[in-house]
Amino acid sequence: MWASRISQWIFTSFFPIVDQHSELHFHEHFITQSVQPFWEYEWRATDKLSVTAVVKLAYYGMYLNQYADNGKTVGSLGGAQFVTHTAGYDSWNPSIDACCHLRNNWLVYAQFGEGSVIPPSSVFDVKNANVETLPKPALVKTYQTGTVLKFNRVTFDFDCYYIHFQNAYVEEPDAANGNVPVWYLPSPSNSEGVEAESSIYRGRVGLYLNGTVGSAKYQPTPLWADTPRDTETVGLTWQRKNWDTGFFEKHIGPMWNDNGSINQAVPIDPFNITDFFVNYTVRNASDLAGTKIHFAVSNVFNSHNIVGVIPASTDR
């Protein structure tokens, strides 16, 4: 048995951006267009085993008008009102996954996928908006395998993963060419680890558990990237008729921040944060059926922790 389908979608957006902190404001108008045609094929090898392959072309078009300012961002542009730039980014993003049902309530899976992240429009936010080398999309490859087990009142998920990040392009001035910005790829980073998750229900009360342990390091060094070593979440939920509420405690393990080109420069201590929510869902036969009224409080105990540091100097 097999199935295949082809589809695409297009998004167009328009953004005016204004910097309100200069006498002659920097602002820009830009349009982004996304076209992502893909082809998907599913092969049912047996009643319990299926394999799905997807090939997607991700294309993004960017069209910018950047207006002259007082020198803070792009400068006077030689008296011109604005300068126009266009940029096109494309990448092929294949993926494949296999899923096997060992029992009606138990399955195992393995998957591989590629993704991409395009550069922001700020790559043109330089003097005279002069960009000699346009950066390319950063690519990511992900490998994951895991299992899912479900009972009436208990669910359990476990997986292990490996992710290879082609980190975002970095800007460096070309001193031999009038300090024109040149973009280059820094060292890639690799993330690997394990994740486990479970939900347990008894009556109207639910217990949610989630934990991850992993590493994220720049290749080929032993230096850590900006990723915590572990995360844990414990949550209690309660549901009755139209009401449901939840209380979640999250722990973020130790991590490092970089300092320009210096990796693993600033240690960040672990911290906790607590969230709370209450929902009321309209369940009658009126036109408002399905409407949800949501109230939430993030950081219930007003905890103040250092979650990121930008050093004042990149000298060390």
N, C-alpha and C positions, 0 to 999 in steps of 0.2 A: 504494500500500500504506500502511496506517496501523495504529496500535495505540494504545490508551489504557488507563489504569488509574487507580483511585481507592483510596487507602489512608489509614490514620491509625494513630498510636500514642500511648499515654498513659503517662506516667511519674509516679509519686507517690513522694515522698521525705520523710523526717522527720529533722530535725537538731536535737539539743540543743547549744547553744554556751555554754560557761562561761568567764568571765574569772576567772583564779585570782589576780589581783593586787590585789584589793580586799577589805576586811574583810567587806562585804556584797556578795557577788558579783553582778555583772550576768550574767544568762543569759536565754536565750530558746528557745522551742520553735517551730519553724515547719515547715509542710508546703508543698511546691511541687508543682503539677500542671501537666503540659504536654500539650496536645492540638494536633496538627499535621496536620489533614486536607489532602490535596493531590490535585490532578488532573494527570495527565501525558498528553500527546498526542504521538505520533511520526508524522511524515509522511515517507515515503520518496519523494521527488520523482523520483529515478532510482535505478539500481542503485548509483551512487557518491555520491549526495547525499541526506542526511537532515537533517530539521529537527525538533527536540524542544522543546516548550513545556511549562512547568510553572507551575501556580498553587498556592501554599500559604498557608494561614492558620495563623499561629503564635500560639497563645494560651497564656499562662502565668498560673496563679493562685497567689497567695501568701497564706498564712494564718499569722499570727504571734501568739504570746503572749509579751510582753516583761515580765519580772518586775522589781519595784522593786529598786533598789540604794542604795548610800550616797551617790549624787550624781555618781558618776564618769561615768555614761552617760545614764540616763534619770531618775534621781532617785527620790524616795520615792513618787511617783505619788499624793500626797495620802492616804497610808495604804492605798491599794488594793494587793492582792497582785500583780496584773499588769494590763496593758492589752492589749486585743485589736485587731489591725489586719488588714484584708484588702486585697489589691491585685490588680487584673486588668490584664494587659498583652496587647494584641493588635496584630498588624500583618499586612498582606498582603505576601507575598514572591514576586513573579513571576520567572521566568527563561526564557531561550530560547537555544538554541545551534544552530549549523549546522555540519555536518561533511562534507567532500568528499574522497573518495579519488582523488588524481591518478594514483596507481599502486597496485599491491598493497602496496607497502612505504612509501608516501608519502601523507600526508594534510595538509590544512589545515583550520583551524576558526576560528570566531568565536563568542563567547558574551557574554551579558549576564545579570546576576543581581542580586537585591536580598536583603539579609539584615538582621537586627536583633539587638540586644543589650539585654536587659532590665536595669533598675537592680538593684543588690544589695539585700538586706534591710537593710543598714546605713543606708539613707535614713531609717529610723525610729529610729536610734540617736542621738536628741537629747533634750534635757530634756523630761520628761513625754511623750516619744515623740510630740510634737505636730508633725505635718507638714501644713502648710496646702495646699501645692501638690504633688501627686504627679508626679514626673517620668515622661516617656513613654519607650518604647524608643528607643534611638539606631539610626538607619538607615544602611545602607551600600549604595552602588551600584557595581558592578564591571563594567568592559568589558575584554575580553581577546581577542586574536587571535594565532594562532601556527601552527606547523607541526611535524610529527613525521616523522622519516625513520629507517627501521630496515633494517639489513643483518644477516647472520648473526652477526657479531661486533662490530658497531658500531651504536650508536643515537645519534641527535641530536635534540634538542628546542630550539625557539626560540620565544619569545613576547614580546609587548609588552602592557602593561596600563595602565589608568587607573582609579583608585579614588577615589570621593568619599565621605568619612567625615562623617557627622553626629555630631560628637564627643559623648561622654557628658555628661549634665547636670551642672551645677556648682551647689553649694549656697552661698547668700548669706543672711545674716540680714536680716530686714525690720525696720529700726530703728523705723519708724512703727507697727509692730504687735507690740511686745514682743519684738523679735529672733526672731520665729518664722521658721524656715528656709523660704526660697523657692528653688525650683530653676528654673534657666534654661539655655537652650542657648548654649554658647560658639560662637565662629566655627568653621565646618567646616574640614576640611583635605583636600587633594588629593594623592594619590600617583600617580606615573607612572614608568615605567621599562621596562627590557628584561631578560630572563632567558635564559640559555643553559645547556644541560646535555648531557653526552655520557658514554657508557659504552663502553669499548673492552676487548675480551677477546682474550687470546692464550694458548691452552692453559688452565691453571688460574688464571692471573693476570689480574686485572681492574683497569683504571684508570678512576676516576670523576672527572669534572670538572664543576663548577657555578659559575656566576658571575651576579651581578645588579648592575645600575647603575641608580640612580633617584633621585628626589627626593620629599620629603613636606613640604608647606608649608601653613601656615594661610592660608585665604582671607580677604581678598584681599591679604595682606601677603607679602613675600618671606621671612618668618621660617620656619625649619625646625621641623618637629614632631619628636617623639622617635623618629626612625628613622634607621638608618645610611645613608650615601650609597652604599655598595657592600658586597657580601659575596662571598667566594670560598671554594671548598672543593676540595681535592685528596685523593683517597682511593685506596689500594691494597688490593685484596682477593685472597684465595687460597682455593681450594676443592679438597678431595680427599676422596672418599668421604663419610664422615659428618662431616668437619670443614670448617669455613670460618672465616676470620679476616679482620679488616679494620683498617686504620690510616688515620685521617682527620685532616687538618690544615685548620682553618677560620680564615678571616680576617674580622673584622668591622671595617668602615671607620669613619671619624669620624662623630660624631653630636652632638646637643645635647639637654640636659635643660631642662625648663621650671622656673620658680620661681613657683608659684602662678599668678597671671594674667600674669606676665611670661614671654613666649616667648623661646626661644633664649637662655637665661640662662647655662647652664653648658656649656662645651665638654667633650666626652668623646673622648679620644684613641683611635685604632684599636688593636686587640689581636688576638692569635691564641690559639687553644685547640686542643689535640690530644686525640683520643679513640682508644681501642683496644678491640677486642672479639674473643672467641673463642667459637664455637658448636659444640656437638656434637649432632647430630640422630639419634635412634634410627630406623633404617630397616628393621628386621627385621619379621617377621610377628607379633610378640607384641602384647599389649594396650597396650604402651608405644609402638607404632609412631607416628612423627610427633612424639614428645616431644622438646623442644629444651632442652638445658642451656646456659645463657648466662652468660658471664663478661665483664664490661666494666669498663674504667677510663676515667673522664672526667677530663680535664685531666691527662694523663699526666705532664707536666713541672712540675706544681704551679705553674702560672703565676698570679700575683696581679695583676689589672688592675682599674682602676676601670671598672665597667660602668654605674653610675648614681649620681647625687648628689642628695641632698635638702638644700637650703640651710637653715641654721639660722634665717634670717630671710627674709621675703618682701618686705622694704622695697625691695629692688633686685635 
